[in-house]
Structure formats: C-alpha cells, structure tokens
Amino acid sequence: MTATDPAMTALAHSWSALSLLHGRIESRVERALQAGHELSAREYSLLDVLGRQHNDEGGHLQMRQVADSVVLSQSATTRLVTRLEQRGLLSRYLCPTDRRGIYTDVTDAGMRLLDEARPTHNTALSKALDEAAEDPALAPLVKAVHELPGAIQPT
C-alpha cells in the first residue's frame, strides 16, 4: 500500500473524522465542567473511575489500572491524583494486603462534586454528539457511539 492508495486515503479520512469527533466532545465537556464545577475533563474522569470502586474482591484499582482507565501515563495520573488529593477530593492509603501498593479513594467531598458534575458532563456529552450527528462526515461515528453497549442514547 502507498500513501496514495485509496484504502489508505479512506483510512486517513476516517481517522481524521474520529479525531475531530473526539476533539469536539472533549472541548464541549471541558468547557462545561470548568464553568460549572471548576473541574477539568481529566479530573472528572479520574473521579468517575475511582468513584466506581468497591470493597469486594478486586474492587480497588492499582495506579496502573487507573492510568489506563483515564488514558494517561502513570506519572501524569499520579500528578493528577496529587492535585485532587490537595483539594480534598481524593485520599490515598496503603493496600492492607500488600504494603507496596497504594490505593486511592474518593472522599465525601469528591463524591459530592462528582454527583453534582455528572449531569453537566452527560448533558455536554449528549449535546456534542447531537451537534456532531448533523455533520455528514461524523454522523456514522455518532451512530456507532450510540450503538455501543451502555451508551447514552440520543436526546
């Protein structure tokens, strides 16, 4: 295959459309969360992932798993956790069964902020997808997002 191969050109256009959709969604969600809750989209994602932990077997995530979930490097995730911990939204503690492991929990204040921010996040996400669905180049991607299991359905 060459760069002028129609299959490669189509693949490049598809990738550009996916990147454009992601950028539009992230931008809208970021603005809404910052304006309404002084929270970045990454901070929201981290609180959301950690807020879903539970005390049953395998219910707490290691930092590597958290980093994968929020699509950041481990060092960037650690810095983000530190910032939210300084704001009183997260707390860290040693794993009771492995002293080398450190777990992170959402504090009561963090859960309140997450609960307040969730409707803002979901509304911004839905609006971004609704707008993108009007663009013929993005509409198939929006349709695919809505067809994913557990996806937010169109408004």
Buried (B, 14 or more C-beta within 10 A) or exposed (E): EEEEEEEEEEEEEEEEBEEBBEEBBBEBBBEBBBEBBEBBBBBBBBBBBBBEBEEEEEEBBBBEEBBBBBEBEEEEBBEBBEBBBEBEBBBEEEEEEEEEEBBBBBBEEBBEBBEEBBEBBEBBBBBBBEBBBEBEEBBEBBEEBEEEEEEEEEE
